[in-house]
């Protein structure tokens, strides 16, 4: 099975809401800073993919992901590799 790096990703998340708000309130909304820690599955110019864990040897030596998040590169502030 491949060795996966454990990382912390700090990124700015999008915001969507159905609330009725005054224009000034809407234009003053700030992006949400999110922190995710997980195992880096893939990273390219477009996105990174993290998983919270893996399940190995469940079905014929294939690795299964136990939850994942896809983060667009343009929203990422920092990626830090963590030590075990």
C-alpha positions as CSV (number, residue, x, y, z in Angstrom):
1,X,0.0,0.0,0.0
2,X,1.3,3.5,-0.7
3,X,2.7,5.6,2.1
4,X,0.6,8.7,2.6
5,X,1.8,12.0,4.1
6,X,-0.1,13.5,7.0
7,X,-0.8,17.2,6.4
8,X,-2.6,20.2,7.8
9,X,-4.3,22.4,5.2
10,X,-5.5,25.9,6.0
11,X,-7.9,27.1,3.4
12,X,-10.7,29.6,2.7
13,X,-14.1,28.0,2.3
14,X,-17.0,29.3,0.2
15,X,-20.2,30.5,1.9
16,X,-23.7,29.9,0.7
17,X,-26.9,30.9,2.6
18,X,-30.6,31.2,2.0
19,X,-31.1,33.9,4.7
20,X,-32.7,37.2,3.9
21,X,-30.0,39.8,4.7
22,X,-29.6,43.5,4.0
23,X,-27.1,44.3,1.2
24,X,-24.5,45.8,3.6
25,X,-24.5,42.6,5.7
26,X,-24.0,40.4,2.6
27,X,-21.2,42.5,1.2
28,X,-19.3,42.4,4.6
29,X,-19.4,38.6,4.9
30,X,-15.9,37.1,5.2
31,X,-14.7,33.8,4.0
32,X,-14.5,31.0,6.5
33,X,-11.0,29.8,7.4
34,X,-11.0,26.0,7.6
35,X,-8.3,23.7,9.0
36,X,-8.2,20.1,7.9
37,X,-5.8,17.5,9.0
38,X,-5.6,14.3,7.0
39,X,-3.6,12.0,4.7
40,X,-2.7,13.5,1.3
41,X,-4.1,11.2,-1.4
42,X,-3.5,13.5,-4.4
43,X,-2.2,17.0,-5.2
44,X,-2.1,18.7,-8.6
45,X,-2.4,22.2,-10.0
46,X,-6.2,22.1,-9.7
47,X,-6.9,20.5,-6.3
48,X,-5.7,18.4,-3.4
49,X,-7.6,15.5,-1.9
50,X,-7.3,14.5,1.8
51,X,-8.7,11.4,3.6
52,X,-9.4,11.1,7.3
53,X,-8.2,7.5,7.2
54,X,-7.7,4.4,5.2
55,X,-9.0,0.9,5.3
56,X,-6.4,-1.6,4.0
57,X,-6.8,-5.2,3.0
58,X,-10.6,-5.1,3.1
59,X,-11.1,-6.4,-0.4
60,X,-8.3,-8.1,-2.3
61,X,-5.4,-5.8,-1.2
62,X,-7.2,-2.6,-2.3
63,X,-7.0,0.6,-0.2
64,X,-10.3,2.2,0.6
65,X,-10.7,5.8,1.8
66,X,-12.6,6.5,5.1
67,X,-14.1,9.9,4.2
68,X,-12.4,12.5,2.0
69,X,-12.4,16.2,1.2
70,X,-11.4,17.9,-2.2
71,X,-10.0,21.4,-1.8
72,X,-9.5,23.7,-4.8
73,X,-5.9,25.0,-5.0
74,X,-7.0,28.6,-5.3
75,X,-8.6,28.4,-1.9
76,X,-5.6,27.0,0.0
77,X,-3.5,29.3,2.2
78,X,-1.0,26.8,3.5
79,X,-0.2,23.1,3.5
80,X,2.1,21.8,6.3
81,X,3.5,18.3,6.4
82,X,3.1,16.8,9.9
83,X,5.3,14.3,11.6
84,X,3.7,11.1,13.0
